Structure formats: C-alpha cells, structure tokens
C-alpha cells in the first residue's frame, strides 16, 4: 500500500489499485484557452518505481502544461504552473484540463500514520490554487507541532507521522455557477474521492471539507470506509437530508463572519432536478459535533494562527478541539 512505501522501494501492485496512478500519470495536461482546449503535450509516462519517481513524472507533466500555457499567451497560468513544479513540491496526479485537477502531498505520505485530505470548495482550480496550497501547508505545520516526535531540522519543522494531501480531484462549481445550487458536481466527485481514500491504505485518514467540498464529503461519506473523522467547515450544506451515513465522527464549524451562513438550507425537488444542498452541518439536525471556529471570513479557516486551525489540529491528532 502506498502509505507503507519507502522512497527507495519498488511499488508492488497487491494492495494498491493500479488505476489511481496509472490513470492520472497518463492523463493529458492540456490547458484551456478562450473556452476551448489547446493541443495537449505528450501524456505523462507511466512510472512504477519509487515514490519519488512518481512525483518526478507528474512534475514533468506540470512543466509541459506550463510550456503549453506560455506558448498560447496564458502568462498567469504559466506562472502558476511553474510554481507548482518548483523543486520540493510533490504531486500524486495532475491534469490541466477543464479548470484543473491535482493532488499535492505535504509531508511523508509513505511513512505517515495519519493522513488528512483537504477537499476544497467552489472557485478552486489551477488559477486559484494558491489558497488551497497555503491552507494545506498551514495545516501540516500546525499538525506537525502537535505530533509526538516532531522536531526541528535546519530551522524548519518536519513531521514524519502526519501527511496532508490537498485534493483538487473534481471540477468545482463557480460562485456564480448554477451548478452551485445542486449536488451534481459533488456526485461527479464522489467515486474519485472514495477511490482516492481507499488507496491511502492503513493510515488513519481524516477529511477536511470546505464550502462546497463539504457537499462532496457528505455525498461520499457512506462509501469512504473506516475513516478517522470528517470535518465540514464553511459549508452550505451536507448534501443530504439526514445525518451522514458513516461510523466516523462528523465535526462541523463555521466562523461568525462567514457569509455562507446566509445560504438557505432547503431542498426543492423538481421532476428532473433537486435544488439545494441539504442540512446545515452546524445545526442539531445534522448530527455533527460542532466546535468553535473564531471570527474569520469564508476563506480564513486555515490561515496560520486561526482558532479553527488549532481546533482541527486537535481533532485530527485525537486530542479533540481546544474550544
């Protein structure tokens, strides 16, 4: 299983579904241009060697997408991709099409005993990836400080037992997109998220689901297996009309200044469509354990020093929230 690999070890297929990495490493890395897609560079070559070999292969795909973007005058996209391909950054998969897909690893995923998967919400794509990156990095650093055995190396904190994955594995809706009013995009994401969690093997996996990402996690909950916990925050709904069908503890939080509190929690069922995103996760009817998140805005949950970040690190580490 991936979580037990060492960087120098050869990947063995039993216990790990080949489709996860084979599909994403062979994915096209086309970059959208004016509503259409430009020709894609050559697919990323399949690599079944070390974990570092996989990271290197995906990095080559990101660099290829960056060159394609630059060739077609997309300077901003090219700059973002150059940053994503910087030395030291590690991606499990990448696809530059249709807003972009990626999964970035913070920490040692192969040796981690705990893994946190951050599922972002609306308006998250390659062009806005910086916010997801910053939040996942801040979370990893906060968790690192709590974990037994955390240490200082060269002035920087390291954590061998906790890893964080920023999972941009689906086409997120835009804030002004009608898709934001339905669970359609979430339903498209469900099988991908469930498969990804299964591939993480024996680690204790927690999911942090922000905004529309909470709808994704809510819809996926019944098929996630024995995860350690699900945290829904800044959420417009759970995606369901009943408490989540999972044996894992479900936590929920919303800051006092989050505009998402104004979203009505109704489900209007039409003949061919259901409008609305289900229960308010911080309401008693959701069945979630509510904890304090402070007074930040919708995009401030994972900012360094936030109350939410401190509390969620306590939940993931098993100690529980401080407040």
C-alpha positions as CSV (number, residue, x, y, z in Angstrom):
1,X,0.0,0.0,0.0
2,X,1.2,3.5,-0.7
3,X,1.4,4.6,2.8
4,X,3.9,1.9,3.7
5,X,6.3,2.5,0.8
6,X,9.7,4.0,1.2
7,X,11.1,6.3,-1.3
8,X,13.6,3.8,-2.5
9,X,11.1,0.9,-2.6
10,X,9.6,-0.5,-5.7
11,X,5.9,-0.3,-5.9
12,X,4.1,-3.6,-5.6
13,X,0.7,-3.8,-7.1
14,X,-1.1,-6.1,-4.5
15,X,-3.0,-3.9,-2.1
16,X,-3.0,-0.9,-4.4
17,X,-5.3,-0.3,-7.3
18,X,-3.2,0.4,-10.4
19,X,-5.9,2.7,-11.8
20,X,-5.2,5.6,-9.5
21,X,-1.7,6.4,-10.5
22,X,-1.8,4.9,-14.0
23,X,-4.8,7.0,-14.9
24,X,-3.5,10.2,-13.6
25,X,0.1,9.9,-14.7
26,X,-1.2,9.1,-18.2
27,X,-3.6,12.0,-18.2
28,X,-3.4,14.7,-20.7
29,X,-2.2,18.1,-19.4
30,X,-4.0,20.4,-21.8
31,X,-4.5,24.0,-20.8
32,X,-7.9,25.7,-21.6
33,X,-7.7,28.7,-23.9
34,X,-10.7,31.0,-24.6
35,X,-13.3,28.4,-23.8
36,X,-11.5,25.6,-25.8
37,X,-8.6,23.4,-25.2
38,X,-5.2,23.8,-26.8
39,X,-3.4,20.7,-28.1
40,X,-2.0,18.6,-25.2
41,X,1.6,17.8,-24.7
42,X,2.5,14.1,-24.8
43,X,0.9,12.1,-21.9
44,X,2.9,11.7,-18.8
45,X,4.8,8.4,-18.9
46,X,3.7,5.7,-16.5
47,X,6.3,5.2,-13.8
48,X,6.2,2.2,-11.4
49,X,9.4,2.8,-9.5
50,X,9.9,4.8,-6.3
51,X,7.5,7.3,-4.8
52,X,9.9,10.0,-5.8
53,X,9.8,8.6,-9.4
54,X,6.1,9.2,-9.5
55,X,6.4,12.7,-8.1
56,X,9.1,13.4,-10.7
57,X,6.9,12.1,-13.5
58,X,3.9,14.3,-12.5
59,X,6.3,17.3,-12.2
60,X,7.3,16.8,-15.8
61,X,3.6,16.9,-16.8
62,X,3.1,20.1,-14.9
63,X,6.2,21.6,-16.7
64,X,4.8,20.5,-20.0
65,X,1.5,22.2,-19.3
66,X,3.3,25.3,-18.3
67,X,5.1,25.4,-21.6
68,X,1.9,24.9,-23.4
69,X,0.3,27.8,-21.5
70,X,3.2,30.1,-22.2
71,X,3.1,29.2,-25.9
72,X,-0.5,30.2,-26.1
73,X,-0.1,33.5,-24.2
74,X,-1.5,32.4,-20.9
75,X,1.1,34.1,-18.8
76,X,-0.8,33.8,-15.5
77,X,-1.4,30.1,-15.9
78,X,2.2,29.5,-16.9
79,X,3.4,31.3,-13.8
80,X,1.1,29.3,-11.6
81,X,2.3,26.0,-13.1
82,X,6.0,27.0,-12.8
83,X,5.4,27.5,-9.1
84,X,3.6,24.1,-8.8
85,X,6.6,22.4,-10.5
86,X,9.1,24.0,-8.1
87,X,11.7,21.7,-6.5
88,X,10.4,20.1,-3.3
89,X,6.7,20.1,-4.3
90,X,5.2,16.7,-4.8
91,X,2.0,15.8,-6.7
92,X,0.3,12.5,-6.9
93,X,-1.6,13.5,-10.1
94,X,-2.2,16.5,-12.3
95,X,-4.5,17.3,-15.2
96,X,-4.6,20.8,-16.7
97,X,-8.0,20.4,-18.5
98,X,-11.3,22.0,-17.5
99,X,-10.1,24.1,-14.6
100,X,-7.5,21.6,-13.5
101,X,-7.1,18.6,-11.2
102,X,-4.3,17.9,-8.8
103,X,-3.3,16.3,-5.5
104,X,-0.4,17.7,-3.7
105,X,1.4,16.0,-0.7
106,X,2.7,17.8,2.3
107,X,4.9,15.5,4.5
108,X,5.9,11.9,4.1
109,X,2.9,10.1,2.7
110,X,4.7,6.8,2.6
111,X,5.5,6.7,6.3
112,X,2.5,8.6,7.7
113,X,0.3,7.1,10.3
114,X,-2.2,9.9,9.9
115,X,-3.3,11.5,6.6
116,X,-5.5,14.5,6.3
117,X,-7.2,15.0,2.9
118,X,-8.3,18.6,2.3
119,X,-11.3,18.8,-0.1
120,X,-11.8,22.4,-1.4
121,X,-15.0,24.1,-2.5
122,X,-16.2,26.4,-5.2
123,X,-14.0,28.5,-7.4
124,X,-10.9,26.3,-6.8
125,X,-8.8,25.5,-9.8
126,X,-5.3,25.9,-11.1
127,X,-5.6,29.7,-11.4
128,X,-6.8,30.0,-7.7
129,X,-4.7,27.1,-6.4
130,X,-2.6,29.3,-4.1
131,X,-5.3,29.5,-1.4
132,X,-5.6,25.7,-1.2
133,X,-1.8,25.3,-1.1
134,X,-1.4,27.9,1.7
135,X,-4.1,26.3,3.8
136,X,-2.8,22.8,3.4
137,X,0.7,24.0,4.2
138,X,-0.5,25.8,7.3
139,X,-2.4,22.7,8.4
140,X,0.6,20.5,8.0
141,X,2.7,22.8,10.1
142,X,0.1,23.0,12.8
143,X,-0.3,19.3,12.9
144,X,3.5,18.9,13.0
145,X,3.7,20.9,16.2
146,X,1.2,18.6,17.9
147,X,2.6,15.2,16.8
148,X,4.8,13.2,19.1
149,X,8.3,13.1,17.6
150,X,8.0,16.4,15.8
151,X,11.4,18.0,15.6
152,X,13.3,21.0,14.2
153,X,15.7,20.4,11.3
154,X,17.6,23.3,9.7
155,X,15.2,25.8,11.2
156,X,12.2,24.2,9.7
157,X,9.6,21.9,11.3
158,X,9.3,18.3,10.0
159,X,6.7,15.7,10.7
160,X,7.2,12.1,9.7
161,X,3.9,10.8,11.1
162,X,1.3,13.1,9.7
163,X,0.8,14.0,6.0
164,X,-1.6,16.3,4.4
165,X,-3.0,16.0,0.8
166,X,-4.6,18.9,-1.0
167,X,-7.1,17.1,-3.1
168,X,-8.4,19.1,-6.1
169,X,-9.9,16.0,-7.7
170,X,-13.1,17.3,-9.2
171,X,-14.5,20.2,-11.3
172,X,-15.6,22.7,-8.7
173,X,-18.5,25.0,-9.4
174,X,-18.0,28.7,-9.7
175,X,-19.6,31.0,-7.1
176,X,-22.0,32.4,-9.8
177,X,-22.5,29.0,-11.4
178,X,-26.0,27.4,-11.3
179,X,-24.2,24.1,-10.5
180,X,-23.5,25.5,-7.0
181,X,-27.3,25.1,-6.3
182,X,-27.3,21.3,-6.8
183,X,-25.3,18.3,-5.7
184,X,-24.4,17.4,-9.4
185,X,-20.7,18.3,-9.3
186,X,-20.4,16.6,-5.9
187,X,-21.9,13.5,-7.2
188,X,-19.4,13.5,-10.1
189,X,-16.6,13.8,-7.5
190,X,-17.8,11.0,-5.1
191,X,-16.3,7.9,-6.8
192,X,-13.0,9.7,-7.3
193,X,-12.8,10.7,-3.7
194,X,-13.8,7.3,-2.4
195,X,-11.2,5.6,-4.6
196,X,-8.5,8.0,-3.5
197,X,-9.2,7.4,0.2
198,X,-9.1,3.6,-0.4
199,X,-5.7,4.0,-2.0
200,X,-4.3,5.5,1.2
201,X,-4.2,2.1,2.8
202,X,-3.7,1.6,6.5
203,X,-3.2,5.2,7.6
204,X,-5.8,6.9,9.8
205,X,-7.5,9.2,7.3
206,X,-9.4,12.4,8.2
207,X,-11.2,14.5,5.7
208,X,-11.4,18.3,5.9
209,X,-14.1,19.5,3.6
210,X,-14.5,23.2,2.9
211,X,-17.5,25.0,1.4
212,X,-18.9,23.0,-1.5
213,X,-16.3,20.4,-0.6
214,X,-18.5,19.6,2.4
215,X,-21.2,18.6,0.0
216,X,-18.7,16.3,-1.8
217,X,-17.8,14.7,1.5
218,X,-21.4,14.4,2.6
219,X,-22.4,12.6,-0.5
220,X,-19.3,10.4,-0.4
221,X,-19.5,9.6,3.4
222,X,-21.3,6.2,3.1
223,X,-18.6,4.8,0.8
224,X,-15.4,6.2,2.5
225,X,-14.8,3.1,4.7
226,X,-13.3,3.4,8.2
227,X,-12.1,7.0,8.1
228,X,-11.0,8.6,11.4
229,X,-13.2,11.6,11.0
230,X,-14.9,14.1,8.7
231,X,-14.8,17.8,9.3
232,X,-17.3,20.0,7.5
233,X,-16.5,23.7,7.6
234,X,-17.8,26.9,5.9
235,X,-20.3,24.6,4.4
236,X,-23.5,25.5,2.5
237,X,-24.9,22.1,3.4
238,X,-24.1,18.4,3.9
239,X,-25.6,17.3,0.6
240,X,-28.1,15.1,2.4
241,X,-31.4,15.5,4.2
242,X,-30.4,13.2,7.1
243,X,-27.2,12.8,9.2
244,X,-24.3,11.4,7.3
245,X,-24.3,7.6,7.0
246,X,-20.9,6.9,8.4
247,X,-19.5,5.4,11.6
248,X,-16.8,8.1,11.7
249,X,-17.3,11.1,14.0
250,X,-18.5,14.1,12.0
251,X,-17.5,17.6,13.1
252,X,-18.7,20.9,11.9
253,X,-17.7,24.5,12.3
254,X,-18.5,28.0,10.9
255,X,-16.9,31.3,11.7
256,X,-19.0,34.2,12.9
257,X,-18.2,36.3,9.8
258,X,-18.7,33.6,7.1
259,X,-21.3,34.7,4.5
260,X,-22.1,31.1,4.0
261,X,-24.4,31.4,7.0
262,X,-26.9,33.3,4.8
263,X,-27.4,30.3,2.4
264,X,-30.9,28.9,2.9
265,X,-30.9,25.2,3.8
266,X,-33.8,23.9,1.7
267,X,-34.2,21.1,-0.8
268,X,-36.6,21.7,-3.7
269,X,-37.3,18.5,-5.6
270,X,-38.3,19.1,-9.2
271,X,-39.2,16.4,-11.7
272,X,-35.7,16.1,-13.1
273,X,-33.6,18.1,-10.6
274,X,-33.2,18.8,-6.9
275,X,-32.2,22.3,-5.9
276,X,-30.5,22.9,-2.6
277,X,-27.6,21.4,-0.6
278,X,-29.2,19.8,2.3
279,X,-28.9,20.2,6.1
280,X,-26.9,22.9,7.7
281,X,-24.0,21.0,9.2
282,X,-23.8,23.2,12.3
283,X,-27.5,22.6,13.1
284,X,-28.6,20.0,15.7
285,X,-30.4,18.1,13.0
286,X,-27.2,17.3,11.1
287,X,-25.9,15.2,14.0
288,X,-22.4,16.7,13.7
289,X,-20.3,17.7,16.7
290,X,-20.0,21.5,16.5
291,X,-16.8,23.3,17.6
292,X,-15.6,26.9,17.6
293,X,-14.0,28.4,14.5
294,X,-13.4,32.0,15.5
295,X,-14.4,35.2,13.7
296,X,-12.7,34.9,10.3
297,X,-14.3,35.0,6.9
298,X,-15.1,32.3,4.4
299,X,-11.5,31.9,3.2
300,X,-9.8,32.3,6.6
301,X,-10.3,28.9,8.3
302,X,-6.8,27.6,7.6
303,X,-4.9,30.8,8.0
304,X,-1.9,30.4,10.3
305,X,-2.9,31.1,13.9
306,X,-6.6,30.8,13.5
307,X,-8.8,29.2,16.2
308,X,-10.2,26.8,13.6
309,X,-6.8,25.6,12.6
310,X,-5.8,25.0,16.2
311,X,-9.0,23.1,16.9
312,X,-9.0,21.0,13.8
313,X,-5.4,20.0,14.5
314,X,-6.6,18.8,17.9
315,X,-9.3,16.8,16.3
316,X,-7.0,15.1,13.8
317,X,-4.4,14.3,16.4
318,X,-7.0,12.7,18.6
319,X,-6.9,15.1,21.4
320,X,-10.1,16.9,20.4
321,X,-10.7,20.6,19.9
322,X,-9.3,23.2,22.4
323,X,-12.5,25.2,22.3
